[in-house]
């Protein structure tokens, strides 16, 4: 199957450096023309091609009448960080900061190229989902919504994830729609860790919905795709 991929750094005579970075794939509506712009983060030992073939091709056809720009960045060496989400917080901080800088750079680039700042959605699976949660909890950027397919917050259970008092706009999550999913016995991200992360998001004002998939493997199940389609459709049709 031929993949509908538009590499911004090829046809655009004045590409934004973030969107022109090696490995970036842009699909769907041209930048600045869609109802939504979704930054989609892959998991460990994956790449944008995996997210396209296993997630995007199941999502996009279901979004009837909704124009979406999909931006799929690539992690160096196919992993955003070397450790595990349960490792001590400091052990993955530098790699998480680099990943968060990539996400912020893409969001800034999308807005600079004409995307509405209120149309940006952050989504990810597995390692990418953990980075979505991390970005929501540590970076004061306002998103239109977020999707966390099998993710948790970094650090051992009970880690203090409060923001420094000097952080501008310390509650950017108030009313933010966040879809969170996990299996009831996932091999990589325990459900209890996901539940702790959801509690933290809700405590900061996010409208976080948790869906638990009985007995599923480490994957994005059909019901999780259905839920994401419903969220994105709702976001695209907001007044």
N, C-alpha and C positions, 0 to 999 in steps of 0.2 A: 504494500500500500504506500503510495506516495504521500509524504508528510507535507502539510501546508505550513511551511516555516518561512517567516520573513526575518532575515538577519538585518537588523537596523543599520549595522555598520557597512553594509554593501550598497544599497541604493540611496541612502541618505547622504547628501553632500556635506551636511553639517551635523554629524552625529554627536549626541551627548556622550561623553566618555564613559559614563556608567552603563548606558544601553549598548555601547559599542565594545564592551569588554569581551575577551575571548570566552566562548562557551555560552553566552547569553542567547536564548531563543525567544523570539516574540511571535506569537500566533494570534489569529483572530483579527479583530478590528484594528485598523491603523492607530498608532498612538495618538491620543487626543480626540478620537472620534467615538469611542465606545461609551456606553452607559456606565460601565465599570472597568476598572483596571485591576487585575489580580496578580500579585506576586506569589509564585508557587514554588515552595522549597522542597527539594527531594530529600530522601533519607540516606542513611549510611550505605556506601558501596553502590550508589545509584547515580543518576545524572539526569539532565533535562529530558533526554530521550525516553528514559524510563517513566518519568512523570507524564510525558506526552502520551505514551502508548498505554499506560495502565490507569491513568486518572483522567487526563484532559479529554481523550477521545470518548470517554464515558460521560463526562460532564457537558461538554460543549453542545452536542446535538440535542440535549434536553432543554437547553435554554432558548426556547422558541421566542423570537422577536427581541431578544436581549443581546445587544452588541457588547462583546467583552474583549478587551485587550489582555492577553495572557503573557506574562513575563516570567521566564524560567531561567534563573541563574544556575551556574555550575560551581560546586565546591571544589577547591583544589584537591586533587587526588581522590575525588569522589566521596569525600567525607568532610563535613563542616568542622568536626572536632574529633580528637583521637580517643578521648575517654568515654565514660558513660554518664548518663544524666544523674545517677545517684552518687557520683564522685563528690568529694568536697568541693564546695563552690569555687574556691580559688583555682582549682586545678584546671578548669576549662574556661576561665574568665577571659583570657587573652584571645582564644579562638572564637568565643562567643561574641566578643567585642568586634572582631574582624567581620564576622558574619552579619552582625547588626549594622555595621557600617555599610556593607554591601546592600542590605535591605533599605536603609535610609537613602543611600545614593540612588538606588533605582526609583524609590518613591519621589525623591526630589527631581529626578530626570523626567519622570512621567508628567509631573506637574509643569515643569519647564517646557515640555513639548505639547502642552495644551490639555492634559487630563485634569479634570476637576479634583481638587484636593479632597473633596468629600466623597469621591467615588472609589477610593483605593481600598482594596481588600488584601489581607495577608493570610496565606494558607500554607499548610505543609503537612507532610506525612512522616511519622516516626522521628528520626533525628531532626528533620525539618520542622515537624510539629513542636518538638521541644524548643526549637529556636523561635517559633512563633510565640509560644508562651513566654519565653524569656524576653522577647522584644516587648510584648505587652506589659510585662511587669517591670522592666527596667528603663525603657525609653519613653519619653513624654511626647510621643507622636500620636495624633488622633487618626484612627482608621475608620472607615465606614463599617467594617465588620471583619471577622477573623474566623478561620476554620482550623481546628487542631485535630487531625486524624491520628490518634494514638500518641499522645504527648504528655509531658509532665514538666514541672518546674525543676530547675537544677539544684543540686545539693541533696544531702541526706534528708530523710523525713524530719520535719520540724525546723528546717533552716529558716532563719530570719531573712525575709526578702523585702523588708521595708525600704523605701527610697530615702536617700539622704534629705535632710530638711531643706537644703539649698536647691533641690531639683525643681526646675520651673514646671508649673502646672502639674502638681504631684498626683492629680486624679484624672488622667486623660481617659479613663475607662468608663466613666459614668454613662450608663445606658448603652454601652457598646454591645451589639449582638455578636456572640461568640458561640459557634458550634464546636463541641468537644465530643470526641468518640473514643472508645477503647473496647477491647474484648474483656470478658470476665476472667480470663486467665492468659493474658498476653505474655509471651516468652521474654519480651524485651522491656516493656513498660508496665509494671504492676498497676492494676486498677486503683489500688489505694493511693498511689502517688498521683494518678490523674485526678482522683477525687480531692486530694489535698490542694492541687493546683486550681481546680474549679472553685473550691471554697475561698482561696485567695483572690481570684478574679472577682467573685461575687462580693467579697468584702470591700473591694475597691470600687464597686458600683457597676461592674459589667453585668450584662444580661446573658449569663452563660448557661447554655443548655447542654447537659451531659446525656449521651446515648450510649448504652452498653450493649455490646453484641455478644450473645451467648455462644461460646465454643468456637469462635472464628479464629483463623490463623492470623499471623502478623501481616495484614493487608488492609486495603480499603474495600470494605464489603459494599454490595449493591445498596443496602439500606443507608449506608453512610454517604454514598453518592447522591441518593435521593434527597437526603436531608440537606446536603450542600446545595443542590439545585434549588430547593425551596428557599433557602436563605438568600442565595444570590438573586433569585427572581424577586424576592421581597425587597432587597436592597435597591435593585435597579428600578423598581416601580414606586419608590418612596416619593412623596411630593417634593 
